[in-house]
């Protein structure tokens, strides 16, 4: 599985950004895609995940009601719509995939990763 992330950039607090991640290569129906982020000096943390077949989603408490993960099955692409951004959302955002039927919130349990994309929110 290869993942290619795009989007990101710099925005003022309260603004919005949309990240995209296209998956290619061998994929299976029952898998998850997700987003993690890593701020300077901090560990990589879970942001959101979506189960590809059902569309069921899960979010970190810190982004619930502000971020929305979605997918375009025809394009094998997952999106992260980020609204009401805060300075503490500043981080490098990574898309990830797992063939597991369970979407762990631990980064080291996701085997496939895209390159990171920087999101900077100014106050």
C-alpha positions as CSV (number, residue, x, y, z in Angstrom):
1,X,0.0,0.0,0.0
2,X,1.4,3.4,-1.0
3,X,0.0,6.6,0.4
4,X,0.4,10.1,-1.0
5,X,-0.7,13.0,1.1
6,X,-1.4,16.5,0.0
7,X,-2.9,19.7,1.3
8,X,-1.9,21.5,4.5
9,X,-0.4,24.9,4.7
10,X,-0.7,27.9,7.0
11,X,-3.9,29.4,8.3
12,X,-5.1,31.7,11.0
13,X,-6.9,30.4,14.0
14,X,-10.5,29.7,13.3
15,X,-9.7,28.9,9.7
16,X,-10.1,25.7,7.7
17,X,-7.9,23.3,5.8
18,X,-8.5,20.1,3.9
19,X,-6.0,17.3,3.7
20,X,-6.1,14.5,1.1
21,X,-4.4,11.1,1.0
22,X,-4.5,8.8,-2.1
23,X,-3.9,5.1,-1.6
24,X,-2.5,2.8,-4.3
25,X,-1.1,-0.6,-4.6
26,X,-2.6,-3.7,-3.0
27,X,-5.6,-2.9,-0.8
28,X,-8.3,-5.0,0.7
29,X,-11.9,-4.1,1.3
30,X,-11.8,-4.4,5.1
31,X,-9.2,-1.9,6.1
32,X,-8.8,1.4,7.8
33,X,-7.3,4.7,6.8
34,X,-6.4,7.3,9.3
35,X,-4.7,10.5,10.2
36,X,-2.1,11.1,12.8
37,X,-0.1,14.3,13.7
38,X,3.1,15.1,15.4
39,X,4.0,18.4,16.9
40,X,7.7,19.4,17.6
41,X,9.0,17.5,20.7
42,X,5.8,15.4,21.0
43,X,4.9,11.9,20.1
44,X,2.8,11.1,17.0
45,X,-0.8,11.1,18.1
46,X,-4.0,9.7,16.6
47,X,-6.4,12.2,15.0
48,X,-9.1,10.3,13.1
49,X,-9.8,7.0,11.3
50,X,-12.3,5.6,8.9
51,X,-13.2,2.0,8.1
52,X,-13.2,1.7,4.3
53,X,-16.2,-0.5,3.8
54,X,-18.7,0.8,6.4
55,X,-17.5,4.4,6.6
56,X,-17.5,4.2,10.4
57,X,-15.3,6.9,11.9
58,X,-13.5,7.6,15.1
59,X,-11.9,10.8,16.4
60,X,-9.5,12.0,19.1
61,X,-11.3,14.0,21.7
62,X,-9.3,17.1,20.9
63,X,-10.7,17.3,17.3
64,X,-14.2,15.9,17.7
65,X,-16.8,18.3,16.2
66,X,-14.1,20.2,14.4
67,X,-12.5,17.7,12.1
68,X,-14.2,15.3,9.7
69,X,-12.7,12.3,8.0
70,X,-14.3,11.0,4.8
71,X,-13.4,8.9,1.8
72,X,-14.0,8.7,-1.9
73,X,-14.0,5.0,-2.7
74,X,-13.8,5.5,-6.4
75,X,-10.6,7.4,-6.1
76,X,-9.2,5.5,-3.1
77,X,-8.7,8.8,-1.3
78,X,-9.3,9.8,2.2
79,X,-9.9,13.4,3.3
80,X,-9.5,15.3,6.6
81,X,-11.6,18.4,6.7
82,X,-10.3,20.6,9.5
83,X,-12.5,23.5,10.7
84,X,-12.1,25.9,13.6
85,X,-8.4,25.4,13.7
86,X,-6.5,26.3,16.8
87,X,-2.8,27.0,17.2
88,X,-2.4,23.7,19.1
89,X,-3.4,21.9,15.9
90,X,-0.1,22.9,14.4
91,X,1.8,19.8,13.5
92,X,3.0,17.6,10.7
93,X,0.0,15.5,9.7
94,X,0.5,11.9,8.4
95,X,-2.0,9.6,6.7
96,X,-1.8,5.9,7.5
97,X,-3.4,2.7,6.6
98,X,-3.8,-0.7,8.2
99,X,-5.3,-4.0,7.0
100,X,-6.4,-4.7,10.5
101,X,-10.1,-4.8,11.2
102,X,-9.4,-2.8,14.3
103,X,-8.2,0.8,14.0
104,X,-5.7,1.2,16.8
105,X,-5.0,4.6,18.2
106,X,-1.3,3.7,18.6
107,X,0.8,4.9,15.7
108,X,3.2,1.9,15.9
109,X,0.3,-0.4,15.1
110,X,-0.3,1.1,11.7
111,X,2.1,-0.4,9.1
112,X,1.6,1.9,6.1
113,X,2.4,5.6,6.1
114,X,2.4,8.5,3.7
115,X,4.8,11.4,3.9
116,X,3.8,14.2,6.3
117,X,2.3,17.5,5.4
118,X,2.8,20.6,7.6
119,X,-0.2,22.4,9.1
120,X,0.5,25.7,10.8
121,X,-2.1,27.6,12.6
122,X,-1.3,31.1,13.7
123,X,-3.0,32.9,16.6
